[in-house]
Every structure is written in C-alpha cells, then in structure tokens.
Amino acid sequence: MKIAKTGVLLINLGSPDGPDTASVRRYLREFLCDARVIDIAPVPRYLLVYGIISIFRSPKSAAAYQKIWTAKGSPLVQAGYDLARRVGEILGPDYHVRSAMRYGKPAIETEIKALLDSGVEKIHAFPLYPQYAGASTASSVEEVMRVLAKEVVWPEVKILGDFYDHPGFIESFATVAKRHLKEFNADHVLFSYHGLPEHQMQSADRSGKHCLRNPDCCFTITATNRLCYRAQCFATTYGLQKALGRTMEDSSLSFQSRLGRATWIQPYTDQELPILIKRGVKRLAVMCPAFVADCLETLEEIQIRAAEDWKALGGEAFILVPSLNSEEIWCQTVADMVK
C-alpha cells in the first residue's frame, strides 16, 4: 500500500460532542478561554468563562444545538468529514486529507498525529475561514504550531491563508446561491457575516490611524487593512454581488452573533431586518459567506431565528442560502487550492 506523502489538514472552528448542557459547557469553556477569542487578562477571563458564561449560556446554547442536531451528529463536523473524504478522492493517493476542529473533536492534535503516523513528509494546514481573523485563523495556526512544537522531527509545513476573494471561492458560493435563488425571486440578498468586537479590529491595525476612523475605511483593500476582517468581508460581498448580478441597491452586508456588552462591528444583522422591511423588502434571501459549512450560526441563528423575526416583522418570504459544505464545485476548489 502506497503511503501518502502530503498531509492536508482542513480546519474549522468546532462543535460540542453533543447537544446536551454538559457537552456544550465543556465546549464553551475550551472555546472562550482562548485568549484570541476573549482577549482579556487570564484570571478575569477564567472567572468570566467558568463563573458566568459557561454556567448561564450553556443551557440556552444546548437548546439551540438540539434544533439543528442530526442523526449523524453535528452538521459542521459531518460536513468536515464529507469535505475531507471528497477532497481526498480528488487529490488521489499521494495526499492524506483529514478534517479537524480548533475546539472539540476531531481535535487538531489528534489529526496531526494521525498524519505523522501515516508517514507524511509535508503538511498543508488549511484553516477554512475565508476572511482572516485572529480569533479564528490565527488561533488555528497557533494550535497547529503548538502541537508540532512537541515533535522531534517536523514535516515541511505550509499554511494556506485567507481566501476571501479567491475566484474559486466566489464562484463556488455564487453557483450554490444561483441554484437556490433561481425560483425564490428575492427582493434583497443580505450577506450576513460573523461579527467581531470593534477593539479586535483596531488592535489589528498596526498603523493605529486607519481602522474605523471613517465610514468608508473598509470599502477598499489597501496595504494598511489587508488583514482586516471587516474589509475582507466587504471584498467578499463585492465579489459575490458581481457574480450574482447584484448591487448595493438590492443586496447589503451585515454582521451577526455578537456577544456581551462590547461594541461589535456593524451593521448588525438583527437590526437590519426591520430596516429592510421599512424599505419595502418582502422576500429576503440571506447568505453567510464567513462560513464554508452550515453550523449553529447559519442553521439556528439565521434559518430559524432570523426567519421567525422576519415573519413577525411582516416579511413575506425568507430563505437561507446553504453554505458550501461538500458541494462538488467547492471540493474541487479546495483541492485546487491545496495543489
């Protein structure tokens, strides 16, 4: 049997082991204790996560997970396994492709060890976050390096970075969207991205003179904001608008999933819905291009809760455009990017 020489690690954020309160509490503690996620001093962060957030938020989050859990388990984890399998089939026997989660299982450490045990000479670590953020991309890369630091002999390591405007990514999402929008006849398409606290955006601005200093700071990618998450979200939106034949008149951008009292990047998705109703929008389609696989944030927060809010506001129709998951065009794109 020929041993794969190149290992590929496809990394996503993660999921609890189950939709019960205890599993969700363990997951939240691992996730939120990451200094890149809640960027405060260690002791206050520990007290906040263990003493408040994980205790009071776990039951509510567990109830949300129960709404999207399937017979196979977590939709995100299952999509990761399916993607890895199909990308592996495309790449062929010279590649060994595995799926890993930054938090929860399958863990990055477990999957890297499996790749090393299989005899790979190279590892391509691919964080599946289209837009760069310290709380996702950097945290995942940091964990890869932490695991490899324990090894006596390292393989050759390559990190595949952000792909917010990659032609294959844009084409993949546009292809999926066209299929679902064809018969829906949407008045408006809302591109809803995961949010981040404003101060995390500002801390990433090494110049200290650009981030959130004016309303149009994110409208164009420059050398200063090249790795700004919000600016990359705008760039992704522009690419998808062009591919779908949309403009800022019949589509827009917003940010979801904010947590706590800090000011997060705006506009907020939940606050955009009544604004769109007032503008006369009746049929709303939502796309979530920060997620390459459907998960709690797309299936529960948008497909269930946002849809209910839209109906309560008087909206006529609402759809979530599914994410890329293991769509054939996306599997081929991932394989091409790896090669």
C-alpha positions in Angstrom: 0.0 0.0 0.0 1.4 3.4 -1.0 1.8 5.8 1.9 0.5 9.3 1.3 3.4 11.8 1.2 1.5 15.0 1.7 -0.9 15.5 4.6 -3.8 18.0 4.3 -5.5 19.3 7.5 -8.8 21.0 6.8 -9.6 23.1 9.9 -12.9 24.5 11.1 -13.9 26.1 14.3 -15.6 23.3 16.2 -18.7 21.9 17.8 -19.7 20.3 21.1 -19.7 16.5 21.3 -23.5 16.6 21.8 -26.4 19.0 22.2 -26.7 18.4 25.9 -25.8 21.1 28.5 -22.7 19.3 29.9 -21.2 18.9 26.4 -21.9 22.4 25.4 -20.4 23.7 28.7 -17.2 21.8 28.0 -17.1 23.2 24.5 -17.7 26.8 25.6 -15.0 26.6 28.2 -12.4 25.4 25.7 -13.5 27.9 23.1 -14.0 31.1 25.2 -10.8 30.5 27.3 -8.8 31.1 24.2 -7.0 34.4 24.7 -7.6 35.2 21.0 -11.4 34.9 21.5 -11.8 36.8 24.7 -8.7 39.0 24.8 -8.6 40.0 28.5 -6.1 39.0 31.2 -6.1 35.2 32.1 -7.6 35.4 35.5 -10.6 37.6 34.7 -11.1 35.6 31.5 -11.2 32.3 33.5 -13.6 33.7 36.1 -15.8 35.2 33.4 -16.0 32.0 31.4 -16.1 29.4 34.2 -18.1 31.5 36.7 -20.6 33.2 34.4 -20.8 32.5 30.7 -20.4 28.7 30.7 -22.9 28.3 33.5 -25.7 30.6 32.2 -25.2 30.3 28.5 -24.8 26.5 28.2 -28.5 25.6 28.7 -29.6 28.1 26.1 -26.9 27.1 23.6 -27.7 23.4 24.2 -31.4 24.1 23.3 -30.2 25.8 20.1 -27.9 22.9 19.2 -30.8 20.5 19.7 -32.7 22.3 17.0 -30.0 21.5 14.4 -28.5 18.2 15.6 -28.9 15.3 13.1 -28.8 11.6 13.4 -25.2 11.8 12.3 -24.4 14.4 15.0 -23.1 17.9 14.5 -23.8 19.3 10.9 -20.4 21.1 11.0 -18.4 18.1 12.0 -20.2 15.9 9.4 -19.6 18.4 6.7 -15.9 18.4 7.6 -15.7 14.7 7.3 -17.5 14.7 3.9 -15.3 17.5 2.6 -12.1 15.7 3.6 -13.2 12.5 2.1 -14.2 14.0 -1.3 -11.1 16.3 -1.5 -9.0 13.2 -0.8 -10.7 11.4 -3.6 -9.9 14.3 -6.0 -6.3 14.7 -4.9 -5.6 11.0 -5.1 -3.3 8.6 -3.2 -0.3 11.0 -2.8 -2.4 13.0 -0.4 -3.8 12.1 3.0 -6.7 14.5 3.9 -8.2 14.8 7.4 -10.7 17.2 9.0 -10.0 18.8 12.3 -11.7 21.3 14.6 -10.0 24.1 16.6 -12.2 23.3 19.5 -13.8 20.0 20.3 -13.4 16.9 18.2 -11.8 15.8 15.9 -9.0 17.8 17.6 -6.1 19.3 15.7 -3.6 17.5 17.9 -5.2 14.1 17.2 -5.4 14.6 13.5 -1.8 15.9 13.1 -0.6 12.9 15.0 -2.6 10.7 12.6 -1.0 12.4 9.6 2.5 12.0 11.1 1.9 8.3 11.9 0.9 7.8 8.3 4.3 8.9 7.2 3.6 12.2 5.5 6.6 14.3 4.6 4.6 17.6 4.2 1.5 19.0 5.9 -0.7 21.7 4.4 -2.7 23.3 7.2 -5.8 24.9 5.7 -8.0 27.0 8.1 -11.3 27.1 6.4 -12.1 30.7 7.3 -12.5 32.8 4.1 -11.8 36.1 6.0 -8.8 36.4 8.3 -9.3 37.0 12.0 -7.1 36.4 15.0 -9.9 34.6 16.8 -10.3 32.0 14.0 -7.4 31.9 11.5 -4.5 32.9 13.9 -5.9 30.7 16.7 -6.0 27.6 14.5 -2.5 28.2 13.1 -1.2 28.8 16.6 -2.7 25.4 17.7 -1.1 23.7 14.8 2.3 25.1 15.8 1.8 24.2 19.4 1.2 20.6 18.5 4.1 20.4 16.1 6.4 22.0 18.7 6.2 18.8 20.7 7.6 16.8 17.8 11.3 15.9 17.5 11.2 15.9 13.7 8.9 18.3 11.8 7.5 17.7 8.4 7.5 20.6 5.9 4.6 22.8 6.9 2.6 25.1 4.6 -0.2 27.3 5.9 -2.9 28.2 3.4 -4.2 31.7 4.3 -7.4 33.7 3.8 -9.3 33.3 0.6 -11.9 36.0 0.9 -11.6 37.0 -2.8 -10.3 33.7 -4.3 -12.0 33.2 -7.7 -12.8 29.6 -6.9 -14.4 30.5 -3.5 -16.5 33.3 -5.1 -17.6 31.0 -8.0 -18.5 28.2 -5.6 -20.7 30.3 -3.4 -22.3 32.0 -6.4 -23.0 28.7 -8.0 -24.8 27.4 -4.9 -26.6 30.7 -4.5 -27.9 30.8 -8.1 -29.4 27.4 -7.7 -31.4 28.4 -4.6 -32.2 32.0 -5.7 -33.4 30.9 -9.2 -37.0 30.3 -8.1 -37.1 32.3 -5.0 -37.3 35.7 -6.7 -35.6 37.6 -3.8 -36.3 41.3 -3.4 -33.0 41.6 -1.5 -30.0 39.5 -0.6 -28.4 40.1 2.8 -24.8 38.9 3.2 -24.5 38.2 6.9 -21.0 37.6 8.4 -20.0 36.5 11.9 -19.2 39.7 13.9 -16.2 40.6 16.0 -15.6 43.2 18.7 -14.5 46.6 17.3 -11.5 46.6 19.5 -10.2 43.5 17.9 -10.3 45.2 14.5 -8.5 48.2 15.9 -5.8 46.1 17.6 -5.0 44.5 14.2 -4.4 48.0 12.7 -0.6 48.4 13.1 -0.7 51.9 11.8 -3.2 52.9 14.5 -4.6 55.5 12.1 -7.0 53.7 9.8 -9.4 51.2 11.4 -12.9 52.6 12.0 -11.6 56.2 11.6 -14.1 57.0 8.9 -17.2 55.3 7.5 -15.6 54.0 4.3 -12.4 52.6 5.9 -13.3 49.1 4.9 -14.6 49.8 1.4 -11.3 49.1 -0.3 -8.4 46.7 0.5 -5.1 48.5 1.0 -1.7 47.7 2.4 -3.0 49.1 5.7 -6.1 47.0 6.1 -5.0 43.9 4.1 -5.7 41.6 7.0 -8.7 43.5 8.4 -11.6 41.1 8.8 -14.3 43.7 8.1 -12.6 45.0 5.0 -12.3 41.4 3.7 -16.0 40.9 4.3 -16.7 43.9 2.1 -14.4 42.5 -0.5 -16.2 39.1 -0.4 -19.5 40.9 -0.7 -18.4 42.9 -3.8 -17.2 39.7 -5.4 -20.5 37.9 -4.8 -22.5 40.8 -5.9 -20.7 40.9 -9.2 -21.1 37.1 -9.7 -24.8 37.3 -8.9 -25.5 40.4 -10.8 -26.5 42.3 -7.6 -25.7 45.8 -6.4 -25.9 47.7 -3.1 -29.5 48.6 -4.1 -30.8 45.0 -3.9 -28.2 43.5 -1.6 -26.3 44.5 1.5 -23.9 43.4 4.2 -24.3 42.9 8.0 -22.8 41.1 11.0 -24.3 38.6 13.3 -23.6 36.6 16.5 -22.5 39.4 18.8 -21.9 38.5 22.5 -21.6 40.6 25.6 -21.6 44.4 26.1 -18.7 45.4 23.9 -19.4 47.3 20.6 -19.1 44.9 17.7 -18.6 45.7 14.0 -21.7 47.0 12.3 -24.3 47.0 10.9 -25.9 44.3 13.0 -28.0 41.6 11.1 -30.9 41.6 13.6 -31.2 45.4 13.4 -31.1 45.3 9.6 -34.2 43.2 9.3 -36.7 46.0 10.3 -34.8 48.5 8.2 -35.3 46.3 5.1 -39.0 45.9 6.0 -39.3 49.7 6.1 -37.7 49.9 2.7 -40.4 47.6 1.3 -38.4 44.4 1.0 -40.8 41.4 1.3 -38.8 38.4 0.0 -35.4 38.2 1.7 -32.5 35.7 1.0 -29.6 35.5 3.4 -26.1 34.3 2.5 -23.4 33.7 5.2 -20.1 33.8 3.3 -18.0 33.7 6.5 -19.0 30.0 6.9 -17.9 27.4 4.4 -20.1 24.8 6.2 -23.5 25.1 7.8 -23.4 25.3 11.6 -25.2 26.8 14.6 -24.8 30.3 13.3 -26.4 29.6 9.9 -28.9 26.9 10.7 -30.3 28.1 14.1 -29.4 31.8 14.2 -30.4 32.6 10.6 -32.6 29.8 9.2 -34.7 29.5 12.3 -34.5 32.7 14.5 -34.0 35.3 11.8 -36.7 33.7 9.7 -39.1 33.9 12.6 -38.1 37.5 13.2 -38.7 38.3 9.5 -42.2 36.8 9.6 -43.0 38.6 12.8 -42.0 41.9 11.1 -44.4 41.2 8.3 -41.9 39.8 5.7 -43.5 37.6 3.0 -40.8 35.0 2.5 -37.3 34.2 3.8 -34.6 31.7 2.8 -31.1 30.9 4.0 -28.8 30.0 1.0 -27.0 26.9 2.2 -23.2 27.1 2.7 -20.7 25.3 0.6 -20.5 22.2 2.8 -19.3 19.4 0.5 -20.7 20.7 -2.8 -18.8 19.3 -5.8 -17.6 22.7 -7.0 -16.3 23.5 -3.5 -14.5 20.2 -3.1 -12.7 20.8 -6.4 -11.8 24.3 -5.4 -10.3 23.2 -2.1 -8.3 20.5 -4.0 -7.1 23.1 -6.5 -6.1 25.5 -3.7 -4.2 22.7 -1.9 -2.3 21.8 -5.1 
